Amino acid sequence: MPRSYDTLSEAVNDLQSRGYADELALRGECIVCNGTNTSLHPDDFTIDEFHRFEGESNPSDESIVYAISSEKHGVKGVLVNAFGPGA
């Protein structure tokens, strides 16, 4: 059953408690694991789940949190990305 979260921080905290402990960042055409400096190309990882958030008071406060894993590289982490006009 898909999980539902009220806030971005609630989602990140729960994902981390479920083992998505690595911090991930977008870099060019890949995702980088900040802890190990491992580059993950699209064929190297799976998006296990994602959650979209829109700010109630500020429409430009929009983000998506991704739970990402890579069996090949032993990475399991969270990527937070902004979207919308201000991203």
N, C-alpha and C positions, 0 to 999 in steps of 0.2 A: 504494500500500500504506500503510495507517495506521501511524503511528509510535507507539512505546511508550516511556514514560519511567519511571524509578524514582523521581524526585523532582520536586517542583514547580519548584525552581530549574533543574534540567536542562531541563525543558520550556520555561520562560521563556527561558533562554539560547539554546536551539536556535531557537525561534520568532523571537527578535530577530536571530539570525544569518541567518535566512531573510527578513528585511525587515519583520517586525512590530515596528517600532521605537517606535511611539507608545504612550504610557501612557494607558490608558483607565480611566474610573471610572463607576460607576452614580450617577446623579443623578435622583431621581424616576422619571419614565417614559421617560428617555432615557439614552444613554451620552455622556459628555463626554470629548473628547480634551484632556488636560491641557496639552499643548504649544501648541495653537492655540485652546483654549477653544471648540472647535466642538461643538455639540450634534448628536448622531446619534439620530434617531427610528427606530423599528422598520423603516420602509420605506427608510431611508437606508443600511443596512449589511447585510452578510452574515456569518454565523458560518461561517468556513472550516473550522475544526476545534475540538475541545475535548478536554480530558483531565481526568479526575477522579482525585483523590488522597485517600486515607484514611490518617490517622496510625496507625502500627502500635502505638505505645505509648500514644497518647491518642486515644480515639474521637472527641473533640470537635475534633480537628485535621483537619478535612475541608475541601477546597477544590476548585474547578474553575478551570482556566485556559482562556480562550477566545482563539482567533486570529480577529480581526475585521478586515474590510476594508470600505471605502466608496469606491467608484469616484467617486461623486457629489462627495464632499468631499476626495478625495485622502488618505484616512486608512488606515493599515494598522498595527494595534497589538494589544496584549495587554491583556486584562481578567482579573484574578484575583478570584474571588468565593468567599466561604466558604459552606458549606451545613451542614445538620444542626441539631441542637437548640440549639447555642450561637451560631448565626449571627444 
